[in-house]
Amino acid sequence: MLLASVIVVIVVAVAFDYTNGFHDAANAIATSVATRALSPRVALLMAAVMNLIGAFLGTEVASTVGSGIIEAPQGLPGLAVVLAALIGAIIWNLVTWWFGLPSSSSHALIGGLVGAALASVGTVKWGGVLDKVIIPMVLSPVVGFVLAGIVMIVLLWIFKDSRPARTTRGFRIAQTVSAAAMALGHGLQDAQKTMGVIVLALVVGGFHQGTEVPWWVVLISAGALSLGTYAGGWRIMRTLGRRIIDLDPPRGFAAELTASSVLYTTAFVFAAPISTTQTITSSILGVGATKRLSAVRWTVAGNIAVAWVVTLPAAAFCAAAAYWLLHLIFVH
């Protein structure tokens, strides 16, 4: 029963990873598709490959997710908590995907872990949630917005005397590199969150010790995220690529360069599981604001901001409801 339950949790974790891929595919490629630097299908293929590579670059974020957010009980009760967290995150991912809202899969998963732990009267490591989730959740969009604006102003100054047609062509080529860097950062950040949950399930099931991520966990997490990315997320791609602002190649490049830099820094330096969605969206807003404030469709941006705020508690509620249903199966 214990082994079967662990396998079920791993399968659901892989399913979450897949939904993360198609939900967040837009993060890496919406800007390059919107500026016609890449065709949608080529962009998705590139993003899938770079997601796969990025997943193998580190496991620091996985350790944070697996051991720094909650303390799950051993055995079936602990597996029920992990499974409920995954179900809650998947439900919220599907809801926001349906409405085309670029919410955070990362925060959906963390909200799911917290909600399931609270429903089980378990232990939530609030210090870890504050340091690794809440503070980065508040700071990363601000940093993305300000830094992207600065990068865009610098680019405008550097290329102020160049011919527009030539500059646009050059930045379209540059965007293939910045989009690849963004996809690599997405793989680095988001695949690790699934790795952390699978390791947590193995630990509470008694099949693993410590926070080290086995190679096969890295492999299946990377593969599921990559396949999900290739499946695409067209609804969210339209929101990021067209509805916030009409992007041009220089602004697309500046947004991607900024967002990928933030992703690498938070993963390697702070081991913080930040939202790739928040980071790229705030960067797009930052570069858009340098054009003129009215160029940004602030109503759309406001709807996205609401989704950001709501994601943690909404996913927590979904996970808590899932736990109460699973409790009868796993515990009684």
C-alpha positions as CSV (number, residue, x, y, z in Angstrom):
1,M,0.0,0.0,0.0
2,L,2.8,2.4,0.9
3,L,4.8,1.7,-2.3
4,A,1.6,2.0,-4.4
5,S,0.8,5.3,-2.7
6,V,4.3,6.7,-3.4
7,I,4.0,5.7,-7.1
8,V,0.6,7.5,-7.3
9,V,2.1,10.6,-5.8
10,I,5.0,10.5,-8.3
11,V,2.6,10.1,-11.2
12,V,0.5,13.1,-10.1
13,A,3.7,15.1,-9.5
14,V,4.7,14.4,-13.1
15,A,1.2,15.4,-14.2
16,F,1.7,18.7,-12.3
17,D,5.0,19.2,-14.0
18,Y,3.4,18.7,-17.4
19,T,0.7,21.3,-16.6
20,N,3.4,23.6,-15.4
21,G,5.1,23.2,-18.8
22,F,2.1,24.1,-21.0
23,H,0.9,26.7,-18.5
24,D,4.2,28.5,-18.4
25,A,5.4,27.9,-21.9
26,A,4.4,31.5,-22.7
27,N,6.9,32.8,-20.1
28,A,9.8,31.9,-22.3
29,I,8.5,32.6,-25.8
30,A,5.6,35.0,-25.8
31,T,7.8,38.0,-26.4
32,S,9.8,36.4,-29.2
33,V,6.6,35.2,-30.9
34,A,4.9,38.5,-30.5
35,T,7.7,40.4,-32.1
36,R,8.0,37.7,-34.9
37,A,11.5,36.9,-33.9
38,L,10.5,33.2,-33.9
39,S,7.6,31.3,-35.3
40,P,5.3,29.8,-32.6
41,R,6.3,26.2,-33.3
42,V,10.0,26.8,-33.6
43,A,9.8,28.9,-30.3
44,L,8.0,26.0,-28.5
45,L,10.6,23.5,-29.7
46,M,13.5,25.7,-28.6
47,A,11.8,26.3,-25.2
48,A,11.2,22.6,-24.7
49,V,14.9,21.8,-25.4
50,M,16.2,24.6,-23.2
51,N,13.8,23.6,-20.4
52,L,15.2,20.1,-20.5
53,I,18.8,21.4,-20.3
54,G,17.9,23.9,-17.6
55,A,16.5,21.2,-15.3
56,F,19.9,19.5,-15.0
57,L,21.7,22.7,-13.9
58,G,21.0,22.6,-10.2
59,T,18.9,21.2,-7.3
60,E,19.1,24.0,-4.7
61,V,15.5,25.1,-5.3
62,A,14.4,21.5,-5.1
63,S,15.9,21.3,-1.6
64,T,14.0,24.4,-0.5
65,V,10.6,23.0,-1.8
66,G,11.2,19.5,-0.5
67,S,12.4,20.5,3.0
68,G,11.9,24.2,3.6
69,I,8.2,24.8,3.3
70,I,6.4,22.1,5.4
71,E,7.2,19.2,7.6
72,A,5.0,16.3,6.5
73,P,4.3,13.3,8.7
74,Q,5.7,9.9,7.9
75,G,3.8,7.2,6.0
76,L,0.4,7.4,4.4
77,P,-0.7,10.6,6.2
78,G,2.3,12.4,4.8
79,L,1.7,11.1,1.3
80,A,-1.9,12.3,1.6
81,V,-0.6,15.8,2.3
82,V,1.8,15.8,-0.7
83,L,-0.8,14.3,-3.0
84,A,-3.4,16.9,-1.9
85,A,-0.9,19.7,-2.5
86,L,-0.3,18.5,-6.0
87,I,-4.0,18.2,-6.8
88,G,-4.7,21.7,-5.5
89,A,-1.8,23.1,-7.6
90,I,-3.1,21.3,-10.7
91,I,-6.6,22.5,-10.2
92,W,-5.5,26.1,-9.9
93,N,-3.2,25.8,-12.9
94,L,-6.1,24.5,-15.1
95,V,-8.4,27.3,-13.9
96,T,-6.0,30.1,-14.7
97,W,-5.0,28.5,-18.0
98,W,-8.6,28.3,-19.0
99,F,-9.0,32.0,-18.4
100,G,-5.7,32.9,-20.0
101,L,-4.2,34.3,-16.8
102,P,-0.4,34.0,-16.4
103,S,-0.5,33.0,-12.7
104,S,2.4,31.3,-11.0
105,S,2.6,27.5,-11.1
106,S,5.3,27.8,-8.4
107,H,3.1,29.7,-6.0
108,A,0.3,27.3,-6.8
109,L,2.4,24.4,-5.7
110,I,3.7,26.2,-2.6
111,G,0.2,27.3,-1.7
112,G,-0.9,23.7,-2.2
113,L,1.8,22.4,0.2
114,V,0.8,25.0,2.9
115,G,-3.0,24.4,2.5
116,A,-2.6,20.6,2.7
117,A,-0.3,20.9,5.7
118,L,-2.8,23.2,7.5
119,A,-5.7,20.9,6.7
120,S,-3.8,18.0,8.2
121,V,-3.0,20.0,11.3
122,G,0.7,19.6,10.2
123,T,3.7,21.9,10.5
124,V,4.2,24.8,8.2
125,K,7.7,26.3,8.3
126,W,6.5,29.9,8.2
127,G,10.1,31.2,8.4
128,G,11.0,29.4,5.2
129,V,7.7,30.5,3.5
130,L,8.5,34.1,4.4
131,D,12.2,34.1,3.5
132,K,12.0,31.9,0.4
133,V,8.5,32.6,-1.0
134,I,6.7,35.7,0.3
135,I,9.7,38.1,0.2
136,P,10.9,37.0,-3.2
137,M,7.2,37.0,-4.4
138,V,7.0,40.7,-3.5
139,L,10.6,41.7,-4.6
140,S,11.0,39.8,-7.9
141,P,8.3,41.7,-9.8
142,V,9.6,45.0,-8.5
143,V,13.1,44.2,-9.4
144,G,12.0,42.9,-12.8
145,F,10.0,46.1,-13.5
146,V,12.7,48.5,-12.5
147,L,15.6,46.6,-14.0
148,A,13.8,46.0,-17.3
149,G,13.1,49.7,-17.5
150,I,16.7,50.6,-16.9
151,V,17.9,48.1,-19.4
152,M,15.5,49.5,-22.0
153,I,16.6,53.1,-21.3
154,V,20.2,52.1,-21.8
155,L,19.4,50.3,-25.1
156,L,17.5,53.3,-26.3
157,W,20.4,55.5,-25.5
158,I,23.0,53.2,-27.2
159,F,21.0,52.8,-30.4
160,K,19.5,56.3,-30.6
161,D,21.4,57.1,-33.8
162,S,21.0,53.8,-35.5
163,R,18.6,53.1,-38.4
164,P,15.3,51.6,-37.1
165,A,15.0,48.9,-39.7
166,R,18.5,47.6,-39.1
167,T,18.1,47.8,-35.3
168,T,14.9,45.9,-35.4
169,R,16.5,43.1,-37.5
170,G,19.4,42.9,-35.1
171,F,17.2,42.6,-32.0
172,R,15.1,39.9,-33.7
173,I,18.2,37.8,-34.0
174,A,19.3,38.7,-30.4
175,Q,15.8,37.6,-29.2
176,T,16.5,34.1,-30.2
177,V,19.3,34.1,-27.7
178,S,17.4,35.9,-24.9
179,A,14.3,33.7,-25.4
180,A,16.6,30.6,-25.1
181,A,18.1,32.1,-21.9
182,M,14.6,32.6,-20.5
183,A,13.6,29.0,-21.3
184,L,16.8,27.8,-19.7
185,G,15.9,29.8,-16.5
186,H,12.4,28.4,-16.5
187,G,13.8,24.8,-16.7
188,L,16.3,25.6,-13.9
189,Q,13.5,27.0,-11.6
190,D,10.4,25.1,-12.4
191,A,11.6,21.5,-12.9
192,Q,13.3,21.7,-9.5
193,K,10.0,22.4,-7.7
194,T,8.6,19.0,-8.9
195,M,11.9,17.3,-8.0
196,G,11.5,18.7,-4.5
197,V,8.0,17.4,-4.1
198,I,8.9,13.9,-5.4
199,V,11.9,13.8,-3.0
200,L,9.5,14.8,-0.2
201,A,7.1,12.0,-1.1
202,L,10.0,9.5,-1.1
203,V,11.2,10.7,2.3
204,V,7.8,10.5,4.0
205,G,7.2,7.2,2.3
206,G,10.4,5.8,3.8
207,F,12.2,5.2,0.5
208,H,14.8,8.0,0.7
209,Q,16.8,10.0,3.2
210,G,18.0,13.6,3.0
211,T,17.4,16.2,0.4
212,E,19.6,14.9,-2.4
213,V,17.7,14.5,-5.7
214,P,18.2,11.1,-7.3
215,W,19.1,11.2,-11.0
216,W,15.9,9.5,-12.1
217,V,13.8,12.2,-10.4
218,V,15.8,14.9,-12.3
219,L,15.2,13.0,-15.5
220,I,11.4,12.5,-15.2
221,S,10.9,16.1,-13.9
222,A,12.9,17.5,-16.8
223,G,11.1,15.3,-19.4
224,A,7.6,16.1,-18.2
225,L,8.3,19.9,-18.1
226,S,9.8,19.8,-21.5
227,L,6.9,17.8,-23.0
228,G,4.4,20.1,-21.4
229,T,6.2,23.2,-22.8
230,Y,6.1,21.7,-26.3
231,A,2.4,21.2,-25.9
232,G,2.2,25.0,-25.6
233,G,0.1,27.5,-23.7
234,W,-1.6,29.5,-26.4
235,R,-4.2,31.2,-24.2
236,I,-1.6,32.7,-21.9
237,M,0.8,33.4,-24.7
238,R,-1.8,35.8,-26.2
239,T,-2.1,37.6,-22.9
240,L,1.7,38.1,-22.4
241,G,2.6,38.7,-26.0
242,R,-0.3,40.9,-27.2
243,R,-2.7,42.1,-24.5
244,I,-0.3,43.8,-22.1
245,I,1.6,45.9,-24.6
246,D,2.4,45.8,-28.3
247,L,6.0,44.6,-28.1
248,D,8.8,45.4,-30.5
249,P,12.1,43.4,-30.8
250,P,14.2,45.7,-28.6
251,R,11.7,45.7,-25.8
252,G,11.2,41.9,-26.1
253,F,14.9,41.4,-25.9
254,A,15.2,43.7,-22.8
255,A,12.3,42.0,-21.0
256,E,13.8,38.5,-21.7
257,L,17.3,39.5,-20.7
258,T,16.1,41.0,-17.4
259,A,13.8,38.1,-16.5
260,S,16.3,35.4,-17.2
261,S,19.0,37.3,-15.1
262,V,16.6,37.4,-12.2
263,L,15.8,33.7,-12.5
264,Y,19.4,32.7,-12.5
265,T,20.3,34.9,-9.6
266,T,17.5,33.7,-7.4
267,A,18.1,30.0,-8.2
268,F,21.9,29.9,-7.8
269,V,22.4,32.6,-5.1
270,F,19.3,32.5,-3.0
271,A,17.8,29.0,-3.8
272,A,14.5,30.8,-3.9
273,P,11.6,29.2,-5.9
274,I,10.4,32.4,-7.5
275,S,7.7,32.7,-10.2
276,T,8.9,32.8,-13.8
277,T,5.5,34.2,-14.7
278,Q,5.7,37.2,-12.3
279,T,9.3,37.8,-13.4
280,I,8.7,38.0,-17.2
281,T,5.3,39.8,-16.8
282,S,6.8,42.5,-14.6
283,S,9.7,42.9,-17.1
284,I,7.3,43.3,-20.0
285,L,5.5,46.0,-17.9
286,G,8.9,47.7,-17.2
287,V,9.9,47.9,-20.8
288,G,6.4,49.0,-21.8
289,A,6.5,51.9,-19.4
290,T,9.6,53.3,-21.0
291,K,7.6,53.8,-24.2
292,R,4.8,55.7,-22.4
293,L,2.6,54.8,-19.5
294,S,-0.5,54.7,-21.7
295,A,1.2,52.1,-23.9
296,V,0.6,49.5,-21.1
297,R,-2.9,48.1,-20.8
298,W,-3.1,48.6,-17.1
299,T,-6.5,46.9,-16.8
300,V,-5.0,43.6,-18.1
301,A,-2.0,44.1,-15.8
302,G,-4.4,44.6,-12.9
303,N,-6.2,41.3,-13.7
304,I,-2.8,39.6,-13.7
305,A,-1.8,41.2,-10.4
306,V,-5.1,39.9,-8.9
307,A,-4.2,36.4,-10.1
308,W,-0.8,36.7,-8.5
309,V,-2.3,37.7,-5.1
310,V,-5.0,35.1,-5.2
311,T,-2.9,32.1,-6.3
312,L,-1.4,31.2,-2.9
313,P,-4.6,31.2,-0.9
314,A,-6.7,29.7,-3.8
315,A,-4.3,26.8,-4.4
316,A,-4.1,26.4,-0.6
317,F,-7.9,26.1,-0.4
318,C,-8.1,23.6,-3.3
319,A,-5.4,21.5,-1.6
320,A,-7.1,21.6,1.7
321,A,-10.4,20.4,0.1
322,A,-8.4,17.7,-1.7
323,Y,-6.8,16.6,1.6
324,W,-10.2,16.3,3.4
325,L,-11.4,14.0,0.6
326,L,-8.1,12.0,0.5
327,H,-8.0,11.7,4.3
328,L,-10.8,9.1,4.3
329,I,-8.8,6.9,1.8
330,F,-5.3,7.3,3.2
331,V,-5.9,7.3,6.9
332,H,-9.1,5.3,7.5
